[in-house]
């Protein structure tokens, strides 16, 4: 992970946005999967509807 991103995670933890770096990373991964998963499902449904 780039140093700039690690620094931002440390900053957010220091500001109290997350209890730990691990929790910040877990949250980021969960949000990424939720967002991209929804887009993937919509595309899949659109393709099926057109078939």
Order of alpha helices (4+ residues) and beta strands (2+ residues): alpha-alpha
